[in-house]
Amino acid sequence: MSQSDEIIKLQKEVRSLSKKLERSEKNRSLLEQMWDRNSKLFQTLNTEIEQQRELIQKQHRELEIERQKSENLLLNILPRPIAQRLKEDQSVIADHYNSATVLFTDIVGFTELSENLTPSELVQFLNQIFSTFDSLVEKYRLEKIKTVGDAYMVAGGIPEPRPDHVDAVADLALEMRNSLANFHTEKIQSVCMRTGIHTGPAVAGVIGTKKFIYDVWGDTVNTASRMESHGVGGEIQVSEATYKVLKDKYILEQRGMIEIKGKGRLMTYWLQGKMNSMILY
């Protein structure tokens, strides 16, 4: 092979290599472009994923807040253990208690008082008194059952039995009365409550399928109601069953035998205070 042929061959090889290098460079450039695009796409996807994560977390927090609101609302209507049982699809709840204490109290002369108040003032007046009572019921770990008009009902030893339910209700009644000593508004100079307490067996629970309410039934409820309705303003009247539990720890005055509607003649007592207490009721 002549020298000129070798030169031509070499030139061809050089051109071939140049083309390969050129193609390689184009491929490299293409790969770099693809990498850049993929990197940007990855960043965009990562940003979107992070935004979705934050949105989901926000929605979860909002749902938790709403769930807690619903839970609190339910617990304002029903005792916690009863609400839990209802959530477990127990539609009818009726529990028997061998011993419970029921208190009724209402405002003496409420009809006359209400005539001097506007509807708004009347609601505000009741709200002030019953909100105070609500705090005291919580303090003594008792169960507010319901309010009907100006009447307020409480039970002790329900729904969770406790050995000191009679004492707890007695303490509540005394502090309820004491809390009203200085109560007055622009139109109401004083408030007087009439209170009745009885101790005995009862049934408590929830019935029905709508507008649930936790309630208590039985002769103990009826007798407690009679203790209140046959009482005297400013006094706490207790039955003999309640008296027997309290007599060694509280100051009680015998009222005597009185005629009770639907019950006949019963011995009743006035609850005046607690022995060895620094608080004067």
ABEGO torsion letter per residue (X at the ends): XBAAAAAAAAAAAAAAAAAAAAAAAAAAAAAAAAAAAAAAAAAAAAAAAAAAAAAAAAAAAAAAAAAAAAAAAAAAABBAAAAAAAAAGBABBBBBBABBBBBBBBBBGAAAAAAABBAAAAAAAAAAAAAAAAAAAAAAGBBBABBBEABBBBBBGOABBBAAAAAAAAAAAAAAAAAAAABBBAABABBBBBBBBBBEBBBBEBBEABGBBBBBBEAAAAAAAAAAAABBBGBBBBBAAAAAAAAAABBBBBAEBBBBBGAEBBBBBBBAEBBGBABBX
